[in-house]
Amino acid sequence: MKTDLESLSPTRVKLTVELPFDELQPSFDKAYASIAKQVSVPGFRKGKVPARVIEQRFGRGAVIEEAINDAVPKAYEDALREKEIVPVGRPEVDVTEIEDGEKVTFTAEVDIRPEFELPDYKAITVEVDAAEASDSDIDEHIDNLRTRFASLKDVDRACADGDVLLVDISGSTDSGDEVDDLSSSAMSYEMGTDGMLPGFDDAVRGASTGETHTFPFTPSNGDWAGVSLTVTATVTAVRERELPALDEEFVTMASEFDTVDELREDARSRVGRLKRMEQGQQAREKVNEALMASVDIPVPEGVIAAEVDAHFEDGHEASDEHRAEIEQQSREALKSQFILDRIAEVEEVSVGESELSNWLMQQAPRYGMAPDALAQALVESGQVSMALSDIRRSKALALVLENATVTDSNGDAVDLQALESELNEAMQAAQMAQLQAQMAAAESGQ
């Protein structure tokens, strides 16, 4: 096999691969066997048709085409290894020449990871917010607990954010036709959460019981995608939450504690832990941002365009502003991947079986799957390498973080190793709780 490499841009190359026919023999053998299994020829058992008969009946060209389709993918992978190319995305392959008995030539254009010099990733300095649990943070935490035990009461006033409404909703076209998909009665909704149709909160904010308001809505997907509709919302009840009094009766009912002081101390501990976790996440994000800011890397525009198109194929709103936002996010994510992949190579970062298991445990809840089911899905879809790359990048970033100087807004040093230990303990506790929940669910289903 002969391979030539042409650079089309810093992020795209063209491979020209020449395959002698003698190297195609295994693919020709497969081609004859494959065609023989698909056809019936009088006088021969299925699958046992000789090669010369196949060529006589179906033509030499059909065999060559089948052989090339088998040989090109492997030859492409071999060419990538030979030229030490790291592809990004799928190649555009074109068979340019076939000389029967002599050679087959094909070209493959593909986006690649560009060459760049790594910055000094072991001397990064970042500042994060101080992990302080203020009295207002503790009050908010306890109020959230009280909200879980709140009661609802009807009120005769204009609704405001935080109120719970009962609403009757209907939709219609400009010609007056009803839209069944938008019809709902006595729907419960908390104002201010933006969990309803776009424009709903603005339309009914300040409404009282019995009032009806309309607003325009154009769906971005479904049967009515792109159609201008009118949504009618009638408020049938306005309810406000009444929080229980913060006293010992509430404390003993809602927690394992006996006094308000004990509950507040527990809240301080929980909020402090959450703040430290947020601090750790902020450190990761800022270190990653510092890495990207320290080196100029071109990104393959074709890959970015494909990712943006895929995002909007899922039915997301395709405004110019949103498209620009998604394009920027894709650009930054790809740049980060390039840097972390290079660091992982330099530092010879590997992924162990236990690390893959932990990753599956962490990711499974996002997909509503058990870890073993997610593992099987990755195998079946050929995405195990994607998971391994994700873990390697995470480990590479953790390595950079270990060597970074991190201080908080008060000027105090942040002990990331202690934070990592605390996060690991919290993660193990969460995984154990998840496992216990799965076991309980399995037992209840027996």
C-alpha positions, -999 to 999 in steps of 0.1 A, spaced: 0 0 0 13 34 -10 0 65 9 5 102 1 -5 130 25 -15 165 14 -23 193 38 -54 212 27 -55 235 58 -42 234 94 -73 213 102 -79 192 71 -58 168 51 -62 146 20 -49 111 19 -43 94 -15 -40 56 -10 -29 32 -37 -38 -5 -31 -21 -32 -53 -45 -59 -63 -25 -86 -46 -33 -69 -13 -70 -70 -21 -71 -108 -24 -87 -113 11 -114 -88 2 -120 -105 -31 -124 -138 -12 -150 -122 10 -167 -106 -20 -171 -140 -38 -184 -156 -6 -208 -128 1 -223 -128 -34 -225 -166 -34 -246 -165 -3 -270 -140 -18 -277 -156 -52 -291 -188 -65 -275 -204 -96 -289 -236 -111 -266 -266 -106 -249 -251 -75 -258 -251 -39 -263 -217 -23 -230 -203 -10 -210 -228 -32 -211 -209 -65 -175 -208 -80 -158 -174 -85 -157 -178 -123 -194 -185 -125 -202 -155 -103 -181 -133 -126 -199 -148 -157 -234 -143 -143 -230 -110 -124 -200 -94 -139 -165 -87 -127 -175 -52 -118 -199 -64 -91 -171 -84 -74 -146 -55 -76 -171 -31 -61 -178 -55 -32 -141 -61 -26 -134 -24 -26 -162 -16 -1 -146 -42 22 -110 -31 17 -112 7 18 -122 12 55 -93 -9 67 -69 7 43 -80 41 55 -74 32 91 -39 18 81 -32 51 63 -41 71 94 -17 51 115 11 53 90 9 91 87 1 95 124 -31 114 117 -57 120 144 -90 124 126 -119 144 138 -152 134 122 -160 112 92 -139 112 60 -151 120 25 -139 90 5 -137 89 -33 -125 59 -53 -106 77 -81 -90 49 -101 -96 11 -107 -71 -8 -128 -83 -44 -129 -55 -67 -119 -32 -38 -111 -44 -13 -84 -72 6 -68 -67 43 -58 -89 62 -35 -87 96 -17 -100 105 17 -104 141 29 -108 144 67 -107 170 94 -79 165 118 -66 177 152 -43 206 144 -7 207 155 0 231 184 24 237 212 11 229 246 11 258 271 28 254 305 -1 236 320 17 230 354 19 267 363 -17 279 361 -31 303 388 -68 309 392 -91 325 418 -124 311 429 -152 323 452 -148 318 489 -167 288 503 -185 306 531 -219 297 544 -236 329 553 -266 333 576 -287 341 545 -275 309 528 -285 289 559 -319 307 561 -325 298 524 -316 262 530 -340 259 559 -367 278 539 -364 252 511 -370 225 537 -400 244 550 -413 248 515 -414 210 511 -439 209 539 -458 240 530 -496 240 525 -514 258 497 -543 282 503 -565 301 478 -559 338 477 -580 366 462 -553 387 446 -531 391 416 -507 362 411 -469 367 415 -438 346 411 -439 317 436 -476 313 435 -492 281 423 -519 285 397 -546 263 384 -550 271 347 -571 260 318 -552 262 285 -563 259 249 -547 267 216 -560 277 182 -548 286 147 -554 320 130 -584 304 113 -599 293 146 -591 256 145 -585 240 179 -551 225 186 -557 195 207 -520 192 218 -523 225 236 -556 217 255 -554 211 292 -577 216 322 -568 225 358 -531 224 351 -510 232 382 -481 255 376 -457 275 398 -453 311 385 -418 322 377 -403 288 369 -405 292 331 -417 257 329 -447 264 307 -449 275 271 -427 305 261 -446 337 268 -469 321 294 -454 337 325 -454 372 309 -490 368 298 -506 358 331 -483 375 356 -505 397 377 -537 379 367 -564 371 393 -587 341 396 -612 341 366 -591 362 343 -583 350 307 -552 361 288 -539 352 253 -504 351 238 -488 340 205 -469 308 203 -451 292 173 -439 256 180 -404 247 168 -412 210 163 -441 186 161 -472 186 138 -476 224 143 -439 234 138 -436 269 123 -474 276 126 -485 308 144 -509 298 171 -528 317 198 -528 303 233 -556 311 257 -550 307 294 -577 311 321 -566 313 357 -591 292 378 -572 296 411 -543 315 427 -527 298 456 -499 308 478 -477 286 500 -479 288 537 -447 277 553 -448 259 586 -435 278 616 -398 272 623 -401 256 658 -392 224 676 -425 207 664 -415 213 628 -379 203 634 -388 169 649 -413 163 621 -391 173 592 -356 161 604 -338 138 628 -330 168 651 -348 181 682 -340 218 682 -338 247 658 -302 253 667 -293 217 658 -311 220 624 -293 253 617 -259 237 625 -267 208 602 -278 233 575 -245 252 580 -226 219 574 -246 210 543 -244 244 528 -206 246 535 -202 212 518 -222 224 488 -202 256 486 -169 236 486 -182 214 458 -192 245 438 -157 258 446 -141 227 432 -163 228 401 -154 265 396 -117 257 399 -120 230 372 -139 254 349 -114 283 354 -84 260 349 -99 248 317 -106 283 306 -70 293 314 -58 264 293 -78 275 263 -68 312 267 -31 303 268 -29 288 233 -44 296 199 -58 266 182 -77 265 149 -107 242 149 -122 223 119 -151 244 107 -168 214 91 -170 196 125 -184 227 141 -211 231 114 -221 195 117 -225 197 155 -245 229 152 -268 213 126 -272 182 147 -283 204 177 -310 221 157 -322 188 141 -334 179 176 -360 207 175 -342 234 194 -351 270 186 -330 281 156 -327 318 162 -295 335 150 -285 344 185 -290 308 197 -271 294 167 -242 317 175 -243 306 211 -242 269 202 -215 275 177 -193 292 203 -200 264 228 -190 237 202 -159 256 193 -147 259 229 -156 223 237 -136 210 207 -106 232 216 -107 219 252 -108 183 239 -77 189 217 -57 204 246 -67 177 271 -61 149 246 -26 162 240 -19 165 278 -32 129 282 -8 117 256 22 136 270 14 124 306 6 89 293 -28 89 310 -45 55 310 -80 44 320 -85 14 343 -115 -9 346 -125 5 379 -125 41 365 -147 30 337 -171 14 362 -172 46 383 -179 66 352 -208 43 343 -221 47 379 -220 85 376 -235 87 341 -262 61 343 -287 83 362 -285 109 335 -299 84 310 -323 68 334 -305 35 330 -287 10 353 -249 11 349 -247 -24 333 -275 -14 308 -255 17 299 -224 -3 294 -243 -27 271 -257 3 251 -222 17 246 -209 -16 233 -238 -20 209 -235 15 196 -197 14 193 -192 43 217 -170 27 243 -140 46 230 -160 78 235 -165 70 272 -128 62 275 -118 94 259 -141 113 282 -125 97 313 -90 104 299 -97 140 294 -112 143 329 -81 127 343 -59 151 323 -78 181 336 -75 167 372 -37 164 367 -36 201 356 -57 210 386 -33 192 410 -5 214 398 -25 247 397 -24 274 423 -59 280 435 -69 308 459 -103 321 469 -115 356 468 -103 362 504 -67 353 492 -67 320 511 -52 289 494 -78 262 484 -69 227 494 -81 208 463 -68 174 475 -89 177 507 -118 188 485 -113 158 462 -114 134 491 -146 150 503 -161 148 469 -151 111 465 -168 103 499 -199 121 488 -199 103 454 -194 69 471 -223 77 494 -245 87 465 -235 56 446 -243 34 476 -277 51 480 -284 45 443 -274 9 446 -296 4 476 -325 21 458 -320 -3 428 -319 -33 451 -351 -22 469 -368 -16 435 -358 -51 424 -370 -67 456 -404 -49 454 -408 -61 418 -403 -97 427 
